[in-house]
Amino acid sequence: MPESNINKRKQVFTPRFAWIYALAMTTCIGALLFGLVLFWDFLDSYEKSLPDGTAKQVFAEFFTELEKDKLYEWQKPFVSELETFANYSAYMDEKVLNGAMSYRNIITGKAEIKKYAVFSAEGKFAEFELSQIETSGKKAWVLSGIKTVFDKLEGFDIVVPAQSIVYVNGNIVEANHISGSILTNEIVGIEDVYTIENLIAQPVVEAQFTDGSWRELAYNSETKEYADKTSIIADILEGDTLYINGIAVTDNYLVKEKLTSPESERLKLSYNRYQICGSFGELVLSVVNKAGKEGLLHNLGDAAYIQEIVYSSELEDTLSELAKSAALAYATYMTKDAGIAEVKKYFETDTPTYKAIQISEVYWYTKHIGYRFENVEITEFYEHDEDNYSCRVTLDQYIVRTSTDTRLFPLDITLFFRQSDGKYLVYDMISNK
């Protein structure tokens, strides 16, 4: 190649030319980038001007992976003040058992509003809304609302004793929910009725009663109410009076009469059964017997009570010798070791018991040369009323027939005494089996 051509080419690629070339390339690249930015802005504006693109973004943000926290912020105006995020979260977990979700457009009839329904395998559970706005001369679709499609629970009542504090899901229920007050009966007293609606999940309902106690209230699907209804059953000795919270229980609550147990039957006592149902803020049971003395109630559990037959140590101190003498008089008469006059000292003479003793054959009689009593015990002193009591006498009576022949005759009887002419006499007697 001629040297002159080579020199000409060297002159073309001088430093000055290189700088101009670089500047030109930079300008071209800048123009290209600027063009791309404008294009991207155009595409973004165009996409925003189309609702389907925005809907896709909303679905991805909230529902592809269920964002319960974000959704809850939109739902607060529609969730009862008595429910928490935990209730909402549990409800959503139940509605969206299957993670696969989809959405589709709902016709609104308005060009500037688009609505979409969101579905899980369990069915439709949410909706979201897009609205078209114009900013800086450009139209765009933006999220304007999300709503969970709630299956509201049926409304229910809460029944509690008046002045109780009611809690639903740990939130105090204000007095504006009280729909009325009722007087259930004179024993239960006045109860407040709260009406609750628009809950989405089965609540935890509690109450603090006036005695300071806390109760979780149970739901009754038949009455559609939460209450701490207690059905009290109390077996009270006939003639005695049951009190609940200081109020006497009348025969209006009597459900059965003359019930007996082996022990009460032996003592010739019977029970009346009372049943009272209600929501008791405070529950204090007591019983007063016919003598005006306070009796004892035994709690059998599950709100069932039975009056105890009260042992009287006072009677034991004052009347045990009388009972012993009456039993020994009867025993010696039956073996012909005493006459009827001895029995008469301790028995009422116009009673069937005395007459039966008087005309009885002497069943225990056998010829003998002596007798003795051992192991004499007087127990089970019970006061039936102010003038009546009973006790149990057990003893071993030995009949000495000959010097080498002694027979044992055990005795186990219950004696019933009552006061007559200023002294206690036996009016009845039974043999204990």
RAJO-V212372 format. One record per residue. N is the residue number from 1. RES is the residue in three letters. D_CENTER is the distance of its C-alpha to the mean C-alpha in whole Angstrom. Layout:
N&RES&D_CENTER ; N&RES&D_CENTER
//
This chain:
1&MET&110 ; 2&PRO&112 ; 3&GLU&111 ; 4&SER&112 ; 5&ASN&109 ; 6&ILE&106 ; 7&ASN&107 ; 8&LYS&106 ; 9&ARG&103 ; 10&LYS&102 ; 11&GLN&103 ; 12&VAL&100 ; 13&PHE&97 ; 14&THR&98 ; 15&PRO&95 ; 16&ARG&95 ; 17&PHE&95 ; 18&ALA&92 ; 19&TRP&90 ; 20&ILE&91 ; 21&TYR&89 ; 22&ALA&86 ; 23&LEU&86 ; 24&ALA&86 ; 25&MET&84 ; 26&THR&81 ; 27&THR&81 ; 28&CYS&81 ; 29&ILE&78 ; 30&GLY&76 ; 31&ALA&77 ; 32&LEU&75 ; 33&LEU&72 ; 34&PHE&72 ; 35&GLY&73 ; 36&LEU&70 ; 37&VAL&68 ; 38&LEU&69 ; 39&PHE&68 ; 40&TRP&65 ; 41&ASP&64 ; 42&PHE&65 ; 43&LEU&63 ; 44&ASP&60 ; 45&SER&61 ; 46&TYR&61 ; 47&GLU&58 ; 48&LYS&56 ; 49&SER&58 ; 50&LEU&57 ; 51&PRO&53 ; 52&ASP&52 ; 53&GLY&53 ; 54&THR&51 ; 55&ALA&48 ; 56&LYS&49 ; 57&GLN&48 ; 58&VAL&45 ; 59&PHE&43 ; 60&ALA&45 ; 61&GLU&43 ; 62&PHE&40 ; 63&PHE&39 ; 64&THR&41 ; 65&GLU&39 ; 66&LEU&36 ; 67&GLU&36 ; 68&LYS&32 ; 69&ASP&33 ; 70&LYS&36 ; 71&LEU&34 ; 72&TYR&31 ; 73&GLU&34 ; 74&TRP&35 ; 75&GLN&32 ; 76&LYS&30 ; 77&PRO&32 ; 78&PHE&30 ; 79&VAL&26 ; 80&SER&24 ; 81&GLU&24 ; 82&LEU&20 ; 83&GLU&21 ; 84&THR&22 ; 85&PHE&25 ; 86&ALA&23 ; 87&ASN&21 ; 88&TYR&25 ; 89&SER&26 ; 90&ALA&23 ; 91&TYR&24 ; 92&MET&28 ; 93&ASP&27 ; 94&GLU&26 ; 95&LYS&28 ; 96&VAL&31 ; 97&LEU&31 ; 98&ASN&34 ; 99&GLY&37 ; 100&ALA&40 ; 101&MET&40 ; 102&SER&42 ; 103&TYR&43 ; 104&ARG&46 ; 105&ASN&47 ; 106&ILE&46 ; 107&ILE&49 ; 108&THR&48 ; 109&GLY&52 ; 110&LYS&52 ; 111&ALA&55 ; 112&GLU&54 ; 113&ILE&50 ; 114&LYS&49 ; 115&LYS&45 ; 116&TYR&44 ; 117&ALA&41 ; 118&VAL&39 ; 119&PHE&38 ; 120&SER&36 ; 121&ALA&36 ; 122&GLU&33 ; 123&GLY&35 ; 124&LYS&36 ; 125&PHE&33 ; 126&ALA&35 ; 127&GLU&39 ; 128&PHE&41 ; 129&GLU&44 ; 130&LEU&47 ; 131&SER&50 ; 132&GLN&53 ; 133&ILE&55 ; 134&GLU&58 ; 135&THR&59 ; 136&SER&63 ; 137&GLY&64 ; 138&LYS&62 ; 139&LYS&59 ; 140&ALA&56 ; 141&TRP&53 ; 142&VAL&50 ; 143&LEU&46 ; 144&SER&45 ; 145&GLY&41 ; 146&ILE&38 ; 147&LYS&35 ; 148&THR&32 ; 149&VAL&32 ; 150&PHE&28 ; 151&ASP&26 ; 152&LYS&24 ; 153&LEU&21 ; 154&GLU&21 ; 155&GLY&20 ; 156&PHE&17 ; 157&ASP&16 ; 158&ILE&13 ; 159&VAL&13 ; 160&VAL&12 ; 161&PRO&15 ; 162&ALA&18 ; 163&GLN&19 ; 164&SER&16 ; 165&ILE&16 ; 166&VAL&14 ; 167&TYR&14 ; 168&VAL&14 ; 169&ASN&15 ; 170&GLY&16 ; 171&ASN&18 ; 172&ILE&19 ; 173&VAL&19 ; 174&GLU&22 ; 175&ALA&23 ; 176&ASN&25 ; 177&HIS&22 ; 178&ILE&21 ; 179&SER&23 ; 180&GLY&23 ; 181&SER&21 ; 182&ILE&21 ; 183&LEU&22 ; 184&THR&19 ; 185&ASN&21 ; 186&GLU&23 ; 187&ILE&20 ; 188&VAL&17 ; 189&GLY&20 ; 190&ILE&20 ; 191&GLU&17 ; 192&ASP&18 ; 193&VAL&17 ; 194&TYR&18 ; 195&THR&19 ; 196&ILE&19 ; 197&GLU&21 ; 198&ASN&23 ; 199&LEU&21 ; 200&ILE&22 ; 201&ALA&19 ; 202&GLN&15 ; 203&PRO&14 ; 204&VAL&11 ; 205&VAL&10 ; 206&GLU&9 ; 207&ALA&11 ; 208&GLN&13 ; 209&PHE&13 ; 210&THR&17 ; 211&ASP&17 ; 212&GLY&16 ; 213&SER&12 ; 214&TRP&10 ; 215&ARG&6 ; 216&GLU&5 ; 217&LEU&5 ; 218&ALA&5 ; 219&TYR&9 ; 220&ASN&11 ; 221&SER&14 ; 222&GLU&16 ; 223&THR&16 ; 224&LYS&15 ; 225&GLU&13 ; 226&TYR&9 ; 227&ALA&8 ; 228&ASP&6 ; 229&LYS&8 ; 230&THR&9 ; 231&SER&12 ; 232&ILE&14 ; 233&ILE&17 ; 234&ALA&20 ; 235&ASP&24 ; 236&ILE&26 ; 237&LEU&30 ; 238&GLU&32 ; 239&GLY&33 ; 240&ASP&31 ; 241&THR&29 ; 242&LEU&25 ; 243&TYR&24 ; 244&ILE&20 ; 245&ASN&21 ; 246&GLY&24 ; 247&ILE&24 ; 248&ALA&26 ; 249&VAL&24 ; 250&THR&27 ; 251&ASP&28 ; 252&ASN&26 ; 253&TYR&23 ; 254&LEU&25 ; 255&VAL&25 ; 256&LYS&27 ; 257&GLU&30 ; 258&LYS&32 ; 259&LEU&30 ; 260&THR&31 ; 261&SER&31 ; 262&PRO&34 ; 263&GLU&34 ; 264&SER&34 ; 265&GLU&36 ; 266&ARG&39 ; 267&LEU&38 ; 268&LYS&39 ; 269&LEU&35 ; 270&SER&33 ; 271&TYR&29 ; 272&ASN&28 ; 273&ARG&24 ; 274&TYR&22 ; 275&GLN&19 ; 276&ILE&17 ; 277&CYS&14 ; 278&GLY&13 ; 279&SER&11 ; 280&PHE&12 ; 281&GLY&13 ; 282&GLU&15 ; 283&LEU&15 ; 284&VAL&18 ; 285&LEU&20 ; 286&SER&24 ; 287&VAL&26 ; 288&VAL&30 ; 289&ASN&33 ; 290&LYS&36 ; 291&ALA&38 ; 292&GLY&36 ; 293&LYS&34 ; 294&GLU&31 ; 295&GLY&29 ; 296&LEU&27 ; 297&LEU&23 ; 298&HIS&22 ; 299&ASN&18 ; 300&LEU&18 ; 301&GLY&14 ; 302&ASP&12 ; 303&ALA&12 ; 304&ALA&16 ; 305&TYR&19 ; 306&ILE&23 ; 307&GLN&26 ; 308&GLU&28 ; 309&ILE&32 ; 310&VAL&33 ; 311&TYR&36 ; 312&SER&38 ; 313&SER&41 ; 314&GLU&43 ; 315&LEU&44 ; 316&GLU&45 ; 317&ASP&47 ; 318&THR&49 ; 319&LEU&49 ; 320&SER&49 ; 321&GLU&53 ; 322&LEU&53 ; 323&ALA&51 ; 324&LYS&53 ; 325&SER&56 ; 326&ALA&55 ; 327&ALA&54 ; 328&LEU&57 ; 329&ALA&59 ; 330&TYR&57 ; 331&ALA&58 ; 332&THR&62 ; 333&TYR&62 ; 334&MET&61 ; 335&THR&64 ; 336&LYS&66 ; 337&ASP&66 ; 338&ALA&66 ; 339&GLY&66 ; 340&ILE&64 ; 341&ALA&65 ; 342&GLU&63 ; 343&VAL&60 ; 344&LYS&60 ; 345&LYS&60 ; 346&TYR&56 ; 347&PHE&55 ; 348&GLU&55 ; 349&THR&58 ; 350&ASP&57 ; 351&THR&54 ; 352&PRO&54 ; 353&THR&53 ; 354&TYR&56 ; 355&LYS&58 ; 356&ALA&57 ; 357&ILE&58 ; 358&GLN&61 ; 359&ILE&63 ; 360&SER&61 ; 361&GLU&63 ; 362&VAL&63 ; 363&TYR&61 ; 364&TRP&61 ; 365&TYR&65 ; 366&THR&67 ; 367&LYS&71 ; 368&HIS&70 ; 369&ILE&72 ; 370&GLY&69 ; 371&TYR&65 ; 372&ARG&62 ; 373&PHE&59 ; 374&GLU&57 ; 375&ASN&53 ; 376&VAL&52 ; 377&GLU&49 ; 378&ILE&47 ; 379&THR&43 ; 380&GLU&40 ; 381&PHE&41 ; 382&TYR&38 ; 383&GLU&39 ; 384&HIS&38 ; 385&ASP&39 ; 386&GLU&42 ; 387&ASP&45 ; 388&ASN&43 ; 389&TYR&42 ; 390&SER&43 ; 391&CYS&43 ; 392&ARG&44 ; 393&VAL&48 ; 394&THR&49 ; 395&LEU&52 ; 396&ASP&55 ; 397&GLN&58 ; 398&TYR&61 ; 399&ILE&64 ; 400&VAL&67 ; 401&ARG&70 ; 402&THR&72 ; 403&SER&73 ; 404&THR&72 ; 405&ASP&69 ; 406&THR&66 ; 407&ARG&63 ; 408&LEU&59 ; 409&PHE&57 ; 410&PRO&54 ; 411&LEU&52 ; 412&ASP&48 ; 413&ILE&47 ; 414&THR&45 ; 415&LEU&47 ; 416&PHE&46 ; 417&PHE&47 ; 418&ARG&48 ; 419&GLN&50 ; 420&SER&53 ; 421&ASP&56 ; 422&GLY&55 ; 423&LYS&54 ; 424&TYR&51 ; 425&LEU&52 ; 426&VAL&51 ; 427&TYR&50 ; 428&ASP&48 ; 429&MET&48 ; 430&ILE&47 ; 431&SER&47 ; 432&ASN&44 ; 433&LYS&44
//
